[in-house]
Amino acid sequence: MTRGSAAKKVARAAAAGRTSKVRGEIPVGFYLSVFLIAVIGIGLIGYSRYQRQHPVVVAAIQPTVGTTWSTAIGFDVCGKQLPNLPAQPVATNLGLYTQGNGVITVAPKTSAQAGNAATLGAFVKGYKGLSIGTKGFTYPGKGSYSTGYSCGGKSATYAVYSWPTLLSNTPVLISNPTAHKLANDELIMVSVLPSGTKVQKPASEVALINSAVNNTTTTTSPAGIGTTVPSLATTTTVAKSSTGSTSTTAAGNSASSTSTTTAG
């Protein structure tokens, strides 16, 4: 046997040995990959099923279609409040309007009027001849007012203020009236006043309180029975007896409307 033949035989034997060894190895990486893919797939299917059975409920931004809010608004020029804005036509399709009592009714009729779209700017846009901006305002039939307006020889400053609730005592400056989102039971004063003059709440605060008192809220008792509860109402009952004792019962909260009944 020649040296070349022997070398070839040895090479063939070595190659055969390597082939047998490779065939005998277990492809751990392959099976592990298949296992992981299966686990991930099952997990995704389970999560998808859970999502279908437990959908995430996103709370709607108020006010929604069907909601009715009330916001008082007034206009003060040199310490004298202008008359309430005249009522808009009854047939209007606006979601924000006034009935001539100094109160803006916020009652969205479409999604485009609801939520964050219920702004002071949206109300102004629907009221012919009225404008309330960052530099001044125009009142229908009364003219335009801005910073620099003369109040008895004193230069006045234009500003728009808000009392967020009926119980608020300190007004908050509204920097951008157009984008200001209206709130239920809010009071707004559009003013041109000399420096140092204290801004007053709009006179339509009374109409707003009456609106809040007349408004009712339906709640559900544990038994599922709907109960109508008046808002902001206080009831006082006075009964006479031989001892002259008096009993008082109050319901509601501090923005008061009081009725008194006397029994003889």
C-alpha positions as CSV (number, residue, x, y, z in Angstrom):
1,M,0.0,0.0,0.0
2,T,1.3,3.3,-1.0
3,R,1.6,6.2,1.3
4,G,-1.0,8.1,-0.7
5,S,-3.6,5.3,-0.4
6,A,-3.1,5.0,3.3
7,A,-3.6,8.8,3.8
8,K,-6.9,8.7,1.8
9,K,-8.2,5.8,3.9
10,V,-7.5,7.7,7.1
11,A,-9.2,10.8,5.7
12,R,-12.3,8.8,4.7
13,A,-12.5,7.2,8.2
14,A,-12.2,10.5,9.9
15,A,-14.9,12.0,7.8
16,A,-17.2,9.1,8.5
17,G,-16.7,9.6,12.2
18,R,-17.5,13.2,12.1
19,T,-20.8,12.6,10.2
20,S,-21.9,10.0,12.7
21,K,-21.2,12.3,15.6
22,V,-23.1,15.2,14.0
23,R,-26.1,13.0,13.3
24,G,-26.2,11.9,16.8
25,E,-26.3,15.3,18.4
26,I,-29.7,16.7,19.6
27,P,-30.6,20.1,18.0
28,V,-31.3,21.8,21.4
29,G,-31.3,25.4,19.9
30,F,-34.0,24.4,17.4
31,Y,-36.3,22.8,19.9
32,L,-35.9,25.7,22.3
33,S,-36.8,28.2,19.6
34,V,-40.0,26.2,18.8
35,F,-40.9,26.0,22.5
36,L,-40.5,29.8,23.0
37,I,-42.5,30.5,19.9
38,A,-45.3,28.3,21.2
39,V,-45.3,29.9,24.6
40,I,-45.4,33.4,23.2
41,G,-48.2,32.5,20.8
42,I,-50.3,31.0,23.6
43,G,-49.7,34.0,25.7
44,L,-50.8,36.4,23.0
45,I,-53.9,34.4,22.4
46,G,-54.8,34.4,26.1
47,Y,-54.1,38.2,26.3
48,S,-56.3,38.9,23.3
49,R,-59.1,36.8,24.8
50,Y,-58.8,38.7,28.1
51,Q,-58.9,42.0,26.3
52,R,-62.1,41.0,24.5
53,Q,-63.8,39.9,27.7
54,H,-62.5,42.9,29.7
55,P,-62.6,46.0,27.4
56,V,-61.0,49.2,28.7
57,V,-63.7,51.7,29.4
58,V,-62.4,55.3,28.8
59,A,-64.4,57.9,30.7
60,A,-66.0,60.4,28.3
61,I,-64.9,64.0,28.7
62,Q,-67.7,66.2,30.1
63,P,-70.0,67.7,29.1
64,T,-71.3,64.9,26.9
65,V,-74.3,65.0,24.5
66,G,-77.4,65.2,26.6
67,T,-75.7,66.9,29.5
68,T,-76.9,70.4,30.6
69,W,-74.6,72.8,32.4
70,S,-75.1,76.5,33.4
71,T,-72.5,79.3,33.4
72,A,-73.2,82.9,34.5
73,I,-71.6,85.6,32.4
74,G,-71.5,89.4,32.9
75,F,-69.9,92.5,31.4
76,D,-68.5,95.3,33.6
77,V,-67.5,98.7,32.1
78,C,-66.0,101.1,34.6
79,G,-67.8,99.5,37.5
80,K,-71.2,99.4,35.9
81,Q,-72.5,96.1,34.6
82,L,-74.1,96.0,31.1
83,P,-77.5,94.4,30.6
84,N,-77.7,90.6,30.1
85,L,-77.1,89.5,26.6
86,P,-80.5,89.3,24.8
87,A,-81.8,85.8,24.3
88,Q,-80.9,83.8,21.1
89,P,-83.7,82.4,18.9
90,V,-85.5,79.5,20.4
91,A,-85.1,77.5,17.2
92,T,-81.3,77.6,17.4
93,N,-79.3,74.4,17.0
94,L,-76.4,75.7,19.0
95,G,-75.1,73.6,21.9
96,L,-74.1,76.8,23.8
97,Y,-76.7,79.6,24.1
98,T,-78.3,82.1,26.4
99,Q,-82.0,82.7,27.1
100,G,-81.5,86.3,28.1
101,N,-81.0,85.7,31.8
102,G,-77.3,86.2,31.9
103,V,-76.7,82.5,32.0
104,I,-75.0,80.4,29.2
105,T,-76.7,77.1,28.8
106,V,-74.1,74.4,27.9
107,A,-76.1,71.6,26.3
108,P,-74.1,69.8,23.5
109,K,-76.3,68.4,20.8
110,T,-73.5,66.8,18.8
111,S,-70.0,65.4,19.6
112,A,-68.5,68.4,17.9
113,Q,-70.0,70.6,20.6
114,A,-69.2,68.4,23.6
115,G,-66.2,67.8,25.8
116,N,-63.3,70.1,25.4
117,A,-65.2,71.9,22.5
118,A,-67.6,73.5,25.0
119,T,-65.6,76.7,25.3
120,L,-66.3,80.4,25.8
121,G,-65.1,80.9,22.3
122,A,-67.7,78.4,20.9
123,F,-70.4,80.4,22.7
124,V,-69.2,83.7,21.3
125,K,-68.9,82.3,17.8
126,G,-72.6,81.4,17.9
127,Y,-73.7,84.8,19.2
128,K,-74.0,87.5,16.4
129,G,-72.2,90.7,17.2
130,L,-70.4,89.4,20.3
131,S,-66.6,89.0,20.6
132,I,-64.4,88.3,23.6
133,G,-60.7,88.0,22.8
134,T,-57.4,88.5,24.5
135,K,-57.2,92.2,23.9
136,G,-60.8,93.4,24.3
137,F,-64.5,92.6,23.7
138,T,-67.4,93.9,21.7
139,Y,-70.9,93.9,23.1
140,P,-73.7,93.9,20.6
141,G,-75.1,97.4,20.3
142,K,-72.9,98.8,23.0
143,G,-69.5,99.2,21.3
144,S,-66.0,97.8,21.8
145,Y,-63.8,98.0,24.9
146,S,-60.1,97.2,25.5
147,T,-57.2,98.2,27.7
148,G,-56.8,102.0,27.7
149,Y,-60.5,102.7,27.7
150,S,-61.2,105.8,29.8
151,C,-63.3,105.5,32.9
152,G,-64.0,109.1,34.0
153,G,-60.5,110.1,32.9
154,K,-58.8,107.0,34.4
155,S,-57.2,104.5,32.0
156,A,-58.9,101.1,32.4
157,T,-57.5,97.5,31.9
158,Y,-59.3,94.8,30.1
159,A,-59.5,91.4,31.7
160,V,-61.7,88.3,31.9
161,Y,-62.2,86.5,35.3
162,S,-63.7,83.3,36.4
163,W,-65.1,82.0,39.7
164,P,-65.0,78.2,39.0
165,T,-67.9,77.4,41.3
166,L,-70.8,79.1,43.1
167,L,-68.8,78.8,46.3
168,S,-65.7,80.4,44.9
169,N,-64.8,83.8,46.5
170,T,-61.5,84.6,44.6
171,P,-61.6,85.2,40.9
172,V,-59.1,83.5,38.5
173,L,-57.7,85.5,35.5
174,I,-58.6,83.8,32.2
175,S,-55.6,84.4,29.9
176,N,-57.2,83.0,26.7
177,P,-61.0,83.5,26.8
178,T,-61.5,81.9,23.4
179,A,-60.0,78.5,24.5
180,H,-61.5,78.7,28.0
181,K,-63.6,75.6,28.7
182,L,-66.8,76.4,30.5
183,A,-67.7,74.7,33.7
184,N,-71.0,73.9,35.5
185,D,-72.0,76.6,38.0
186,E,-69.1,78.8,36.9
187,L,-69.3,82.6,36.9
188,I,-67.4,84.7,34.3
189,M,-66.9,88.5,34.3
190,V,-65.7,90.3,31.2
191,S,-64.4,93.7,32.4
192,V,-62.8,97.0,31.7
193,L,-61.9,98.5,35.0
194,P,-59.5,101.2,36.3
195,S,-56.5,100.0,38.3
196,G,-57.3,99.1,41.9
197,T,-61.0,98.5,41.2
198,K,-62.3,95.2,42.6
199,V,-64.0,93.0,40.1
200,Q,-67.5,91.9,41.1
201,K,-69.3,88.7,40.3
202,P,-71.9,89.0,37.5
203,A,-75.4,90.1,38.6
204,S,-76.6,86.9,36.8
205,E,-75.3,84.9,39.8
206,V,-78.8,85.0,41.1
207,A,-80.1,83.3,38.0
208,L,-77.4,80.8,38.2
209,I,-78.3,79.9,41.7
210,N,-81.9,79.5,40.8
211,S,-80.9,77.3,37.9
212,A,-78.8,75.1,40.3
213,V,-81.7,74.9,42.7
214,N,-84.2,73.9,40.1
215,N,-81.8,71.4,38.6
216,T,-82.4,67.8,39.7
217,T,-80.1,64.8,39.8
218,T,-81.3,61.2,39.5
219,T,-79.5,58.7,41.6
220,T,-80.0,55.0,42.1
221,S,-80.6,53.3,45.4
222,P,-79.1,50.0,46.3
223,A,-82.4,48.3,45.4
224,G,-82.1,49.9,41.9
225,I,-84.9,52.4,42.4
226,G,-84.3,55.8,40.8
227,T,-84.6,58.7,43.2
228,T,-84.8,62.4,42.2
229,V,-82.7,64.6,44.5
230,P,-82.9,68.4,44.3
231,S,-79.5,70.2,44.0
232,L,-78.5,73.0,46.3
233,A,-81.8,73.1,48.2
234,T,-82.4,73.6,51.9
235,T,-85.7,72.9,53.6
236,T,-86.5,74.1,57.1
237,T,-89.6,72.9,59.0
238,V,-90.8,74.8,62.1
239,A,-93.3,73.2,64.3
240,K,-95.1,74.8,67.3
241,S,-95.7,72.9,70.4
242,S,-96.7,73.8,74.0
243,T,-93.1,74.1,75.0
244,G,-92.2,76.4,72.1
245,S,-89.5,74.0,70.8
246,T,-88.3,74.3,67.2
247,S,-87.0,71.5,65.0
248,T,-85.0,72.2,61.9
249,T,-84.0,69.8,59.1
250,A,-81.6,70.9,56.3
251,A,-80.8,69.1,53.1
252,G,-78.5,70.0,50.3
253,N,-75.5,72.4,50.5
254,S,-74.5,76.0,51.0
255,A,-75.7,77.7,47.8
256,S,-79.1,78.3,49.4
257,S,-82.7,78.2,48.5
258,T,-84.8,78.0,51.6
259,S,-88.4,77.2,52.1
260,T,-90.2,77.4,55.5
261,T,-93.3,75.6,56.7
262,T,-95.2,76.5,59.9
263,A,-97.6,74.1,61.4
264,G,-100.0,75.5,64.0
